[in-house]
Amino acid sequence: MAITADYAMQDMRSVDFHYEKNNTEHRTAGISTKRLIVRRGQPFHITVQFNRNKYDPDVDRFKLIAQTGPNPSETLGTKILFSPSDSINKRRWSAVAVTSSNTKLSLNVHSAPNAKIGRYTLALQKIIVDQTVIYPLGEFVVLFNPWCSEDEVFLNDLAGQLNEYVLNEQGIIFTGCSEYIQQTPWNFGQFEEDILDICLKLLDNSPKHLKNAAKDCTRRGSPVYICRTVSAMVNCNDDNGILFGKWDDPYTDGINPGKWSGSVAILRQWNNNGCQPVCYGQCWVFAAVACTVLRCLGIPTRVVTNFESAHDTNGNLIIESEYDEEGMELERSEDSIWNFHVWVESWMARYDLRPGNDGWQALDPTPQEKSEGVYCCGPAPVKAIKEGETDLCYDVPFIFAEVNADCETWVYSEKGKKMKVDSDTRLVGQKISTKCVGSDDREDITNNYKYPEGSEEERRIFDLANKRKVPPKPEKQLQLYLKTNDPIYNGTNVKVSVVISNKDSVKRVCTLKINAMKKNYSRSSRRKCIKKYQEAITVTPNKDKTVEMDLSYKEYGKFLDKYNLIRLTALVIDGETNESAFTIKDISLINPNIIMQVRGVTMLSQEVVTEISFENILPVTLSNCVFTLEGAGLIDGQMEIRVGTLNPGEVITKEATFIPKKMGLKKLTVDFDSDNLKDVKGYINIDIQAEE
């Protein structure tokens, strides 16, 4: 006969989960010290106080019961019964009685290194003759533990990587284009107290959990399973996911993706609005939110940017671009090359695959193509991507194409004649980047994904991925190059130089066409032409001829978005032989800097004053100017500072005052918006010291 919990509680005076001590040891005190949050495979301490004469350590025998999920089951591994022993068994749930008396029982409890993550209840079960007494002790949360060598997410922390990939709440996301890489600061905020509950709620809203919650909980010990679930749930395409993706104006019924500076506001909005999708996200937002969730759950994760990223829709590893005779993109191909694309990598062992595929795994929560019927991607071993092992799970072929597809450019005449004007085996997959450990610098990890472009090994791997070898193309007699002044600041003239090279021994009489088009980072310009230029030219034998074109702010200003991308194309056609040459160059204009500096000493729970300065370098007046500040441990939510109007050349300085709530190195981010200039980002690192 089992005695009810209410009756059993009369025997107990109190239970102490030693929140602050345990959470500090488990590196979760940054989340909370008001509840127990532990990492699996690591012991934690509890103390039970009994009423006098209700517990006899020499006679009473008991077991501990740890349970998670609905309908906990010993068979499914969601209900675990274990008795205290003389020593901890590091491979399974175990416990050791540290001290015991008639009124007090102190225990060290050790969770299994492969325990299911999530919410647990803990209880004592004592058998007295024919009665079973259950003492409910309380609730706690179990997370992955990359510091535990038996955990699948274990990462040897020789270079402080876990401080970066698990504990760091701030980061840098690299965007722009390969020739001008921009730094976008991001507040991951995974240790904000409510974020853990939102992350667990995210798992509970997945289709697999809603269909069979008990079965879903049995699989939560696997980082592969959790990563795949998070990849699917960060977008809302086929579930109750977090973000709705949108890549074109207008964004009036939501938030322009470029406005976001952190994950916390997004996750809270999803949670507070009944799990309705947050509008809107694009690739870097999807990736950053996934990074927050995975770091919060204890999986080492970093944000990765691939420049010149291919989206191969038919799996043939060839990206075809089509243009008309004016050099305007026809936009008929489903394939595309993004100026940049952002995903995440998570670190884990891959016991489900053949040896050699442990380590970083690529995950892409941006909805592009379905994987096993769901809009998710990964985890794909980065080592398998490099080696062209396209038979491995999950989605290795798709990510292989993103970093290593070949490109072909075709020009169509008015009569429909198709002419290949360029093929390139080296364009895709440039400067694959992530934030350096311990600094805001960029680490180039391209060699993790592929062998050096053009090398024999790179071509061998390409063929191994079941694609034909691209033969070397003979040198063309008519060649074309595009150059611009560097650097190019937003608001200034863009000086475009086109160099036509005649490698032949005969004179060339040609038509040159130059186009400047608005470029979305993720795909084509959608025929938004900024300027067209055409000229008849003569190029003497074995000589170069340079043609220049100026592009003013008055011409391009209204077309710009967050990334200020402009696509330049040049097409030259020999009027006699119809031989042609074609080239493309994407440029990203540099926005004005936001200058930030902190006054005085920065201490916990004491007022900090930050000065923010901004100069309007554009040749137009900026209206409705506003700074939006955000920073984990610095500001609760967001802070807005309205500026008003800024005339050309005018400098504005404003002060922001806040009281830090957490110690350590923090990142304060600022976003500047106005009518003619939006989503300008800045940041400053602030080291918050302990109170004197």
N, C-alpha and C positions, 0 to 999 in steps of 0.2 A: 504494500500500500504506500502511495506517495503522499507526503504531507505538502499542502499547498505552500506557495511562496509567501503569502501573507502570514501564515502561521509560523513558518520558518524564520521570517524576519524578526519575530519577537525574541529569538535567541541571539541575534546580532545587534551590536550597538552602533558600529560604523564600518565603512570600507574606505580605505585610502588608496587611490590609484597613483599617488605621488606624481601628479600631472607635470609639474615643472621639472622635477628631476628626470623622470622617464623621457619626457619630450625633448629635453636638452640632450640627453644621451643618444636619442634616436634622430637628432637633427630635425625635429618638427616643432620646436618651441616657437619658431617664427610664424607658424600657423596659429597656434593657441597654446596657452598653459592652463586652460580651464576645462580641458577634456583630454582623454588619453588617445594619442595618435602614435603608433609604433610602426617600425619597419620590420618586415618579416625576417626570420633567421637571426634575431637578436633578442636577448632576454630583457624583460621589464619587471619591475618590483611592485608588489601590492601587499597591503597589510589589512587583515580582518580583525576587528575587535569584537569579542563575544561578551554577552552578559555573564556574570559570575556563575561557574558550575555548569555552563551549557556546552563546554567543550573540554574533552579529556584527551590530550595528545598521546597518552600511553595506550588508550583503548580505542578511540574513534578512528575509523578509517574512512577516507573520502577520495573522491575523484573530482577533477575539474572538467567542466563542460564548456567548450567554445563552439559557438554556432553562428552561422552566417546565412543569409538568404531566406526565402520562404520555404516552409516545410523542410527544415534541416534534416539531413540524412547521413548516417554513418557510411552507408554504401556509396553515396555520391561524394563523400569527403567534405560535406558542409556542416557536419556535426562531429566533433572530435572529443572523445573521452580519454583522459589520461590521468594516471596516478603519480603523485610525487615520488621521486626516487633519490638515490644518493648523489647523482650527478646529472648535469644537463646533457641531453642527447641532441647534438646540433643538427641532426638530419630530420627531426620530427618534432611535434609538439611535446614538450616535457616541462617538468617543474621540480624545484628543490625547495624544501622547507628550511628557511634560514633560521628562524626562531619560532618556538611554539610554547604556549603555556595554557593555563585554564581560561585565560581571557584574551590571548593574542596569538595570531598566526601570521607570520611573514613569509611570503613566497617569492621566489624568482621564477617567472614563467617565460618559456622560450617557445616562440612560434616556429613552425616548420619553414625552411627556406623556400619551399614551393607552395606555401599557403595561399589560399584564395585571397585576393585583396578585397577590401570593402568593410562594411560595418559588421561588428561581432557583438554578441552578448557573452558574458562570462559568468559561470555559476559554480558553486560547490555542491557536490552530491555526497551526502553522508548516509550510510546504512546503519540503522539501529534495530537489531533483531530482525523483524519482518517489515520494518518501515524504512522508506527512503525519504530523506529530508533534503530538499533543494533550497540552497541559499543563493538567490540572485545577487551577484556582486556588482554588475553594472555593464556599461557599453564601452566599446573602444573601436578604433579604426586601424586596419592593417594596410600598409603600403608596401610597394616593392622596395628592395634594399640593395642598391648598387655598391654598398660598402661590404656586403656579405659575400664571401667567395663561393658559397653554395647557391646563391641566387642566380637565375639566368641573366639578370641585368647587371651582374658584377662587372665593374670597370676598375682596373688597376689604377689607382689614383696617384701615379708617380709625378704628374705635372700639374696637379691642382685642377684636373678636369672636372671632378664632381662639384667643386665649388662653382664652376662655370655652367655645367650642363644639367645640374639638378637644383642648386641653391640660389643661383643668380636670378633675381627678379627683373633685371633690366637687360636689354640687349641692343644690338645693331642689326638692321636688315639692309642688305645691299641691293640697290635698285638702279634704274637708269638704263644705260647701254654700255656695251663692253669698252667703248672708247672714253666714256666719262661715267664712272661708277659713283653713285651717290650713297651716302649713309643716311638711313632713316632710323632714328631712335625708337625703341619700343619698350613699353612697360608690360612685362609678362604678368607680374603680380600674383604668381602662383601661391604665395604665402599669405595673401589677404584672407582673413579668417573665414569668410563665407564661400571662398572659391572652392575649397575641398568639397563642401556639400554640393555645390553646383556640379562639380566634376562627377561625383557619384550619382547625382541625379541624371546626368547625361547618359551614363551607362544604363541606368534603369529605364530610360526612354528609348533605348535601341529596339529595333524591331524584333531581334532575337530574344530580348528579355521580355518584351510584351507578349510574345508568342508562347514562351516557356521559360518563366523566370527561374525556376529551380535548375533547369539544365544550363541556362546562361551563367548562373552563379558558380556552377561546378567548373566552368572553363576560365574563370577569372584568375586562376593561378598562372596562366600563360601570357607572357608579354606580347607574343605574336597575336593572340586573340584580342587582347586589349587594344593594341595598336591598330588593328584592322577595324575594330569597332569605332575607335576615335576618328580614324580617317573617314569613315562613312558618316559619323554623326556631326562633324564640324560643318558639313554642308547639309542643306535641307532637301536635297533633290528627291529622295525617296523615303524620308523618315521625319521625325520631329527634331531635326537637327538645328544647329545654331544659326548659321549664316545663309542668307539668300544672295547668290552671286549675280552681279550685273556689271556689264562692261561698257555701257553707253549712257549718255545723258538721256532723259533727265533723272535726277535723284531727289526730286522735290518731295516725294512721299517717304523718304528715308534719309540716311546719312551717306554722303559721298564717301566711297571707300578711302579716299586720300585724307579724309578728315581724322580718321582713327589714329590714336597714338598709343593705344594699349588694349589688352584683352579684357581687363576687369570690367569696363563699362559695357562691353559686348556681352559677356557672360551674365552679368547682373540683369541686363535688359531681357535676355532670353529667359532667365529664371523668373523675373518679376512679371513677365507678360504671358505666363502660362505656357512656356515652351513654344511660343510662336517665333518663327524665324526673324532674325535681326536683319534689317535692310540698311546697308548693302555690304558685300565683301568682294574682294578680288584676291588674287593668288597669295600676296604677302600677308593679307589679313587672315585668310584661311590657315596658312602655315603658322602664323604667330599664335593664333588661338589654339591650334593643335599642340604647339610647343608648351603653352601654359598648362594645358590639361595633362599632358604626359609627364612634364616635370613635377607637377603637383602630385601625381600618382606614384612618382618615384622612379620613372624610367629616364635615364640620361638622354637628353634630346637637344638638338641644335638646329637652327634655321639655315637653310642652304639656298643659294641663288645660282641658277644656271643662266648665263648670258647666251643669246642666240639659241634659244631653246625650241626644239622642233616639236610640233604636234602632228604626229603621223596617224591619220585616221584609218588608213587601210592596211597598215602593218607591212608595207613593202620597203620601208627604210629609205624611201625617196620622197623628198619634199619638192613638189612642183609649184613654181610661181609663173603666172601668166600675165602678160602685158600687151597693150595695143601698140600701134605704131607711133603713138604720141608719148609712150613711156608711162602711161597710166595703168595701174594694176586693174585687171579685169575681175578679180575676186570671184572666180568660178571654182577654184580648187578648194576642197574641204581641208587640205593640209595648210599649215601655217608655221611661221617662225616667229616666236615671241621675242622681243628685245631682251626680256628677262622673264624667268619663271621661278617661283619660289616654292620649295617644299621643305620637309624636315627629314632629319636622320635620327633614328633612335638606336641605342646600343643594346645588343642582347646576343645570347647564344641561340643558334638555330638547330635544336635537336631534331626538328622535323625534316631537315635536309641532310644531304650527304656532307661529310666533313669538309671544312675549309670555308664555310660561309658564315661563321660567327662575326660579330663586330657591328659596324654601322649598317643600318638597314634604311633604305629610302622609303618614305611615306609621303603621299601627296593627297591632301584633303580637298584640293580644288576639283570641282566636278568637271571632268573632261570626257572620259570614256567609262563604260561600266566594266566592273571586274566581278565575275561570277554573278552577274545580274544586278549589282549594286554600284552606285557611284562612290567608289573608293579606289585607292591604289596603294599597294604594298602590304606588308613590309617586303621590300626586294633587297637582297644582299648586294651591297655596293661592290663586293668582290666578284659576284656573279655577273654584274653589269659590265665590269671591266673585261672579264674573260669571255663575254658573249654567250654565257650559259643560259640561253633563252628557254630552256625546258624547266627551270626552277620556279617555285612559287615565291612571291606573288608579283605578277606584272613586270617581270624583268624585260620582256621585249619592248614594252611601251616606254620604259625609262631609258633603255638602251638607245631607242630612236631619239629620245629627247636630247641626248648628249652626243650622238654619233651618226645621225642620218646624213645622207648625201643630198645635195641640192641641185635642182635643174631649173633654169630660167628659159621661158619660151616667149617669143613675140609673135602675135597673130596679125596678119594683114586684114584690110577691110574685106577681102575676098575669102578670108578664112584660112589662108595659107599659114602653116605652123612652122616656125623656125627656132631651133635651139640656139640661144645666144650665149649661154654660159652654163657651166657645170662646176660644182665646187664640193670637194670632199672634206674641206677643212673648216667651213664656216660654223657649223653647228657645234654647240658645247664649248663655249669660251669662258675662261676665267671663272670657273665654278668656285664659289666663295662662301665663307662662313666667318663669323667673328672669332678672332683669336682668343685663346684662353687668357684671362686676366687683363686684357686691354681691348680697346675699341678698334684696333687695327684689323685689316682684312687678311684672312688666311686663304691662300689659293689651294684648293684640294682637287683640281682638275685631274691630276695624275692618279687619284683614287678611283676615278670613273673610267679612264681610258688611257691607252698608251699614247705617246706623243703623235700628234697629227702628221700623217704622211709617212710614218715609219712602217717598216715591213710588218712589225708586230701588230700595229693598229689595223693594217689592211687584212692581215691574217684573221684577226678577231672579227672584223667585219664580215669576211667570208664565212667564218664559223657560225655566224648568226644567220646563215642560209640566204645570203644575198650575193648577187653576181659581183665580180670584181670590176671596178671602174677603170678602164684603160687610161693611161696617161694621154692627155690631149696635146696635139701639136701646138706650138706657139702660133698665135694668130698674127697676121700681118697688120691688122688694124686693132689697136688697143686703146683703152679708155681708162682714165683715172679721175677720181673726184677728191678735191681737197677743200678744207675750210680753214679760216683763221681760228687759232686756238690760244686761250680758251674763249668761248662765246658766252657772253653774259646776256641774260634776258633784258630786253630793252635796247640793245645795241644792234647795229647792222651785221648781218651774216654775209661774209665775203666768200662766195663760192667760186672755186677755180676748177675748170675741167681741162685736163691735158689729153689731147688726142695724139697718139703715137702712130706714125706710119713706118712700119718696119720693111716696107717694100721699096723697090728701086724705081717705082713709077709714081707720078703725081696722083694724089687722091682729091677728087671733088666730092664733098660730102654735105649732108644735111645733119646738123647737130640740134638735138632737142633736149632741153633741161626742164625738169619739173620739180617743184617743191610742193609736198603734200603733207597734210596733217597725218600723224602716225599714232595709232593706239599701241601701247606697249605689247598688247597680246595678239594683235592681228593687223590686217591691212588698214589703209587710210579711208576706206569706204568712199573713195573718189572725192574727198574734200580737198580740192586743189587750191593751194595758196598762190602760186605763180607759175606761169609757163613762159619759156624763152626758146626761140628758134632762130638759127642763123645758118646761112650757107657759107661753108668754109673750104679753103683749099689748103691741103697739107703737102708740102714738098717731100720728095723721096728721103727716107731715113732721117726724118726730122720730127720734132714735136711741135704742136701748136697749142697755146693756152688761150682759153676763152673764159672771161670772168662775168659773174652776175652778182649783183647785190640784192639782198633780201632785207627789207626794213621792218622795224617793229610795227609800223602802220599796216604792213602787209600781213605779218604773221601773228600779231598779238592776239586777235580774237579767236584764233584756232588752238591756243595752248591749253593744256590741262596740267595735272600735277607733275608730269614728267617732262613737259616742254619738248616733246619729241617731234622732229620734222624729218620726213623721208625725202631725200634728194635722189633723183634718178637722172641718168644721162644716157641717151641713145644716139649713136652716130651711124649713118647709113651711106655707103658709097653709092653715088647715083648711077655709076656705070656697071659695077659688078654686083650690086645689092649686098655685098659683104657688110656685116654689121658688127658693132660692139656695144655692150650694154653694161652698166655698172650702177650699184646702189650704195648709198651711204646714209645711215641714220645718225642724226645729231641730237644732242640733248642740251638745251640752253641752261646756263647756271643761274639759279635764283640768288637774290641778295642774302647775305648771312644775317642770322640773328645772333647778336653778341650778348652773352650772359656772364655775370660775375656775382660772387657772393661777398657780402660785407661781413667782416668780423668773424668770430668763432662760431662754428656750427655744432651745437650741443643738443642732446636728447631733451625733449620737453621744454626747450627754450626757443623763443622767437628767432627765426632766421629771415634775413632780408636779402632778396636777390634782385639785382638790377638788370633790366632787359632793354637792349637798344636795337633799333632797326632803322635802316636808311632806305628810302624809296629811290631806287636807281632807275626806275622806269620813266619814260618821257610823258607819262600821264598821271593825273591825280588818282589816288586810291581812296575810296570811300568805304564807310562801314567797317573800318579796321578793328580787329579783335585778336588778342592773344588768348590761347587756351592752354593752361598748364596742367600737367599730370605727373605723378611720381609715387611709386609704391613706397610706403613707409614715411612719406613726406606730406602728401596731400590726400585727404579722404575724398575720393572721386575726382572731380575736375574743378579748376578755378578759371574763371573768365575775367579778363581785363579789357575793357572797351577803350579804343584809342580815338575813334572818330575819323577825321580826314587827314591824309598825308599828301602834300604837294610834291611835285618832282624835285628830287634832291633834298627833301626835308628829312631830318633825323628826329625820331621820337625815343624818349627814355621813360620807362615805367618801372615801378617797384612792385614786387610780389612778396608778401609776408605770410609765413606759415610756421607751424610748430611740429617738428619731426616726432614720429611715434616709434621709430625703430632706429637702432644703431647700425653702423657699418657704411660701406660705400653705396650710395644711392644715386639714381639718375633722375634729374628733373628735366622733363621734356616740355617743349613749347611748340605750339602750332599757330602760325599767323594766317589769317584769312581777311580778304577784302573783296570788293566787287570785281576788280581786274586782276587780282593775284591771290591764288588760293593755295592752301596746304604747304606753306613754307615751314620746314621743320628746323628746330634747333634743340640743343641739350647741353647740360653741364653735369659733371659728376661731383657729388657733394659727399664728403666723408663726415658722417654724424658721430660725434664722440660721446662717451658716457658723461653723465652729469657729474659736476665736481662736488 
